Amino acid sequence: MEQPLTIVQLAALHGPNIYHPQTGVALRVSAPADYSQRLRSALKGGALAIGMVIAHLHVTAQPHADGMLISAFFATREPAIGAELCRYVVEGLNAELTGNTEWDPDEPLLTLRDRRQAQALPVAALQLMANARQRDIPTTILPDRRVLLGQGDRSWITTIDDLRATPDIQPPWSQLGRIPIVTVTGERYRSQAVAEQAARYEARAIDHANRDSVLQALSDPTCTALVVGLETEHLLREGLPFDRCDLAVITDRAGQRPPSAFDDDEWLKALGLPMLCSTAPTLINLTDPALHALIGYAPNGVIGWSIGKTDTREPA
């Protein structure tokens, strides 16, 4: 039987993203009618049932093709679980709308609750991460569930088992902190800009970077500085892999629109995402008129970037 609701896009966003500065989940569903309120209620009810805290829930609907496109976003510290909750909710709404009495709503919900509880961090880990944030030391839960405090050669890693065994463990706080990070977005000139900035900062360079490759570098104690060229599609599907960078470089909006971008506006937002986390003026290729709309949103201003010049020092 054809299902009324079809997931068009589902992204577990593990860092700042085009929707919100916090980690969260983005969902798009095609439907024959506006089921946005039912989707909202089901997401809130499902999160409550599995004990997951969500915030900033935003659900909208707009005409699309022969039906409606329903978009939802919510912030959560558990985006992977949140994405699975979205799948469950869509399955449940489809069962309700098609009168499928064989669909069991309880078993998958219990499975999600058990998975969330199994992945919950112990109190010692939460306290450690809170202490780090008070010192402005970035904290990251790595894919293998280790806890990373700091970055690169200013980092320290522990495991959940170690924290359970020694809840009062004390990291070498004075040695922890941030390393210089430069983020480059674009398509045509991104690789060239990554090479230029890596030479300037004497930094490790990663082009075609995604969250996994960046986290691997940030957890490497031999990494002293990092320049990353982030593909726009990864930014849309994963968000930024860190909360702050020292410089953002936006080289162009060339090539085809990324598959996960609903329109050109989202494409542009993804290119400009790192500038919202940059502590310095953003370097933008002002010869590309498609990037001009970003100028007014750069929190620390804009400096013109051109091919072969890392910093022209001509504020826009």
C-alpha positions in Angstrom: 0.0 0.0 0.0 1.3 3.5 -0.9 2.1 5.5 2.2 0.7 9.0 2.5 3.8 10.5 4.1 7.2 10.0 2.6 10.5 11.2 4.1 12.2 13.5 1.7 15.1 14.5 4.0 16.2 13.5 7.4 19.4 14.8 9.0 21.0 14.2 12.4 22.9 17.5 12.9 25.8 17.0 15.3 26.9 20.7 15.5 25.8 24.2 14.6 23.6 24.0 11.5 21.6 26.2 9.1 18.6 25.9 11.4 20.0 26.5 14.8 23.3 26.9 16.7 22.6 23.7 18.7 22.7 20.1 17.6 19.3 18.8 16.4 17.3 17.0 13.8 15.9 18.3 10.5 13.0 16.4 8.8 11.2 17.0 5.5 8.1 14.9 4.6 6.0 15.0 1.5 2.3 14.5 2.1 -1.0 14.8 0.3 -2.4 17.3 2.9 -1.2 19.4 5.8 -0.5 17.1 8.6 1.9 19.5 10.4 0.0 19.7 13.6 -0.3 15.9 13.9 3.4 15.6 13.2 4.2 18.2 15.9 2.1 16.4 18.5 3.5 13.0 17.5 7.1 14.3 17.9 6.4 15.8 21.3 4.6 12.7 22.5 7.3 10.3 21.2 10.1 12.3 22.8 8.3 12.3 26.1 7.7 8.5 25.9 11.4 7.7 25.4 12.6 10.4 27.9 14.4 12.5 25.3 14.5 16.3 25.8 13.8 18.3 22.7 13.6 22.1 22.3 12.8 24.7 19.7 10.4 22.4 17.8 9.4 24.2 14.6 7.0 22.6 12.1 5.8 24.3 8.9 3.9 23.2 5.8 4.0 24.6 2.3 2.5 23.6 -1.1 4.8 21.4 -3.1 4.2 19.5 -6.3 0.7 18.0 -6.0 0.6 18.0 -2.2 2.4 19.5 0.8 6.0 19.6 2.0 6.1 19.5 5.8 9.4 20.6 7.4 10.3 20.1 11.1 13.3 20.9 13.2 14.0 20.4 16.9 17.2 20.8 19.0 18.4 17.9 21.0 21.7 16.6 22.5 20.9 13.2 21.0 20.5 13.9 17.2 21.0 10.2 16.2 18.2 9.1 18.5 16.1 12.1 17.4 16.4 11.0 13.8 15.2 7.5 14.6 12.3 9.0 16.5 11.3 10.9 13.3 11.3 7.6 11.4 9.1 6.1 14.1 6.7 9.0 14.1 6.3 9.0 10.3 5.7 5.2 10.3 3.1 5.7 13.0 1.3 8.5 11.2 1.2 6.4 8.0 -0.3 3.5 10.0 -2.9 5.8 11.4 -3.8 7.4 8.1 -4.0 4.0 6.2 -5.9 2.2 9.0 -3.0 -0.3 9.4 -4.0 -2.1 12.7 -1.1 -4.6 12.4 1.5 -1.9 13.1 2.8 -2.2 16.7 3.5 1.3 18.1 4.9 0.0 21.4 7.8 -2.3 20.5 9.8 0.2 18.4 9.2 2.9 21.0 10.5 0.7 23.8 13.5 -0.1 21.7 14.2 3.6 21.2 13.8 4.2 24.9 16.2 1.4 25.8 18.8 2.6 23.2 18.6 6.2 24.6 19.0 5.0 28.1 22.0 2.8 27.1 23.7 5.8 25.5 23.0 8.2 28.3 26.1 9.7 29.8 26.9 9.1 33.5 26.7 12.0 35.9 30.5 12.1 36.1 30.8 12.7 32.4 28.1 15.4 32.5 29.9 17.1 35.4 33.3 16.9 33.6 31.8 18.4 30.4 30.2 21.2 32.4 33.5 22.0 34.1 35.2 22.1 30.7 32.6 24.5 29.3 33.0 26.8 32.3 36.7 27.0 31.2 35.8 27.6 27.6 37.3 24.2 26.7 35.3 22.5 23.9 33.9 19.0 24.7 33.0 16.3 22.1 31.6 12.9 22.4 33.5 10.9 19.7 31.8 8.3 17.5 33.3 5.5 19.7 31.7 7.2 22.8 35.0 8.5 24.2 35.0 12.0 25.7 37.3 14.5 24.1 38.2 17.7 26.0 40.0 20.3 24.1 41.5 20.0 20.6 44.6 18.6 19.0 47.8 19.0 21.0 45.7 20.7 23.7 43.3 17.8 24.2 42.7 15.0 26.6 40.5 11.9 26.1 38.8 9.6 28.6 36.3 6.8 28.3 32.9 6.3 29.8 34.1 3.3 31.7 37.0 5.2 33.2 34.6 7.9 34.3 32.3 5.4 35.9 35.3 3.8 37.7 36.9 7.1 38.8 34.1 9.7 38.9 36.4 12.3 40.5 39.1 12.1 37.8 40.8 15.4 37.1 42.1 16.3 33.6 45.2 18.4 33.1 43.1 21.5 32.9 46.0 24.0 32.4 47.1 22.1 29.3 43.7 21.9 27.6 42.2 24.4 25.1 41.6 25.2 21.5 43.9 25.0 18.5 43.6 27.4 15.5 41.0 26.3 13.0 40.3 27.7 9.6 37.2 26.7 7.7 36.9 27.0 3.9 33.6 26.5 2.0 32.9 26.6 -1.7 33.5 24.4 -4.7 35.6 25.7 -7.5 38.3 27.5 -5.5 38.0 25.7 -2.1 41.0 23.3 -2.5 43.2 26.2 -3.5 42.1 28.3 -0.5 42.7 25.3 1.8 46.3 25.0 0.6 46.9 28.7 0.9 45.6 28.9 4.5 47.4 25.7 5.5 50.7 27.2 4.4 49.9 30.5 6.2 49.1 28.8 9.5 51.6 25.9 9.1 48.5 23.7 9.7 47.3 20.3 8.9 45.0 20.4 5.9 41.9 18.4 5.2 39.9 19.0 2.0 36.6 17.2 1.2 36.3 17.1 5.0 33.3 15.6 6.9 32.6 15.3 10.6 34.5 12.0 11.0 37.7 13.2 9.4 37.6 16.5 11.4 37.0 14.7 14.7 39.9 12.4 13.9 42.2 15.3 13.5 40.9 17.2 16.6 41.5 14.1 18.7 45.1 13.7 17.4 47.6 15.0 20.0 50.1 15.8 17.2 47.7 18.3 15.5 48.7 21.9 16.3 46.5 23.8 13.8 43.8 22.7 11.3 42.5 24.0 8.0 39.4 22.2 6.7 37.6 22.4 3.4 34.0 21.4 4.1 31.8 20.1 1.4 28.4 21.9 1.3 26.5 18.6 1.3 28.2 17.5 4.6 27.4 20.8 6.2 23.7 20.3 5.3 23.6 16.7 6.5 25.8 16.9 9.6 26.3 20.5 10.6 29.6 21.9 11.7 32.0 19.5 13.5 33.0 22.2 16.0 31.5 25.2 17.8 34.1 27.9 16.8 36.8 28.6 14.3 39.4 31.3 14.0 38.7 32.2 10.4 36.0 31.4 7.7 36.8 31.6 4.0 34.0 31.5 1.5 35.4 31.1 -2.1 32.4 30.7 -4.4 28.9 29.2 -5.0 29.8 27.2 -8.0 28.6 23.8 -9.4 25.3 22.1 -8.9 23.1 22.7 -5.9 23.8 20.1 -3.2 21.1 17.4 -3.0 20.2 18.2 0.6 19.6 21.9 -0.1 15.9 22.5 -0.7 16.6 25.8 -2.5 19.4 28.2 -3.4 18.8 30.0 0.0 19.7 26.9 1.9 22.7 26.3 -0.3 23.9 29.8 0.5 23.2 29.4 4.2 25.4 26.3 4.3 28.2 28.0 2.6 28.0 30.9 5.1 27.5 28.7 8.2 31.2 28.8 9.4 31.3 32.6 9.4 28.7 32.6 12.2 31.2 30.7 14.3 34.3 32.6 13.3 36.0 34.9 15.7 37.6 37.0 12.9 36.2 38.9 9.9 35.2 36.5 7.2 37.1 36.3 3.9 34.6 36.2 1.0 35.2 36.2 -2.7 33.4 39.4 -3.6 33.8 38.8 -7.3 31.1 36.1 -7.0 27.8 38.0 -6.8 26.0 35.0 -5.5 27.9 35.4 -2.2 27.0 39.1 -1.7 23.8 38.3 0.3 26.0 36.9 3.1 27.9 40.1 3.7 25.3 41.6 6.1 25.2 38.5 8.2 28.9 38.2 9.0 29.1 38.9 12.8 32.6 40.3 12.6 32.5 41.9 9.2 33.9 40.8 5.8 37.3 41.1 4.1 37.6 40.6 0.3 39.3 37.3 -0.8 40.7 36.7 -4.2 42.5 33.9 -5.9 46.1 33.7 -4.7 45.6 36.2 -1.9 44.7 34.9 1.6 43.8 38.3 3.0 43.4 41.5 1.1 42.6 43.5 4.2 39.9 45.5 2.3 36.8 45.4 4.6 33.5 45.3 2.9 
